[in-house]
Amino acid sequence: CIEEIKGNLKLTLDDALEIFYESGIAGLRFIDTRVSGGRELRSCSVDHVSSVRVLVDGSTVEVFFNKGKTNFTSRWFPVANHLHIKIKGNYEEAQGWLMGDGMSDVRENKEAARKARAGIQGI
């Protein structure tokens, strides 16, 4: 989350995807075609940008400009194991949080059930 933005802003994820506000245009720009799924640019006109919130998971990026007044959602297919973030611009505050894996319990329960079935069936 980036707050109190003054002027242009560029937030780059893994040197592959730019989230930007430049001279009245806000959007997403894929730099690396390996992660884009064929997309290059999504943008729209915006008078100003005062905040940006970005949510990233394994294959989705959601961007909320100005507390959600303008937003973009896109699929992406990152090649890096860890998310690397660069921010360029004039802003008051930037914060980041790790999102939990909401499916980890489901996967663990499925694996435990599979092992239990295997034990019963002698597999």
Helices and strands as residue ranges (DSSP letters): E 2-13, E 17-22, E 25-30, H 33-36, E 41-45, E 51-56, E 60-65, G 66-68, E 70-75, E 85-94, H 104-121
